[in-house]
Amino acid sequence: MGASLGALLMAFTHNALAESSADTIPETSVHLIGNYGFILDNRETNCMLHSKVGDQEISIALDMSSPCYWVRSEADEIIDYPYPDAGITHTLLVAGTALDWDDQKKQYQKLPTDQYCTERLQGLVISNSAIHTSASSIEAPNCIGQSIDEKVFYGVAHDEDIQPQLTLDEPPVEASLFDTIKQTFKGFFSSEPDTK
């Protein structure tokens, strides 16, 4: 998957806030957070989330049907909350499974009728030691470009049933030049893994 992951990272696309439909959602969309690269993949029946951190790679089948998208603000920025009290550096949401409401019901629920809307949300949480996803999606209608209350992110980040998907070998902080050189030399002269 390494070569395809690199190719997908090069094919960066994002969701447009203009009129949208399931056909306008990209097959893949990328979000970079520090040392992390996340690819939201809509080429399968269910949404897939791929990530690569250093030499570690994961693929997670999300509990939602394609196409999915990152939950973004009205300014077209991916919404991301930290929760230091819980050791969480990033909390993001993915929306998926097309909403099958007619325009009248959307209007009644104050949802736009000219946007692609979904019925489910699933959380992605990053701590200093692991990448986690919500155990399952929750029912919460959303449309592209529609913001979501911060309480939803808080609930995801503090969920006791959140599932660790990848335990990280090292924290996702940018290493200083000195630390990088030190780790490189340590790798040349030691066959034992770094226990830092």
GIQUI-V544906 format. One line per field, one symbol per residue. ss: DSSP state (H for helix, E for strand, L for the rest). burial: # if it has 24 or more other C-alpha atoms within 12 Angstrom, else .. A space follows every 10 residues. Layout:
ss = ???
burial = ???
//
This chain:
ss = LHHHHHHHHH LLLLLLLLLL LHHHLLLEEE EEELLEEEEE ELLLLEEEEE EEELLEEEEE EEEEELLLEE LELLLLLELL LLEHHHLEEE EEEEEEEELL LLHHHHHHLL LLLLLLEEEE EEEEEEELLE EEELLLLEEE EEELLLLLLH HHHHHHHLLL LLEEEEELLL LLLLLLHHHH HHHHHHHHHL LLLLLL
burial = ....#..##. ...####... ##..###### ###..##### ##....#### ###...#### ########## ###....### ###....### #########. .......... ###.###### ########.# #####.##.# ########.. .########. .##.##.#.# .#........ .......... ......
//
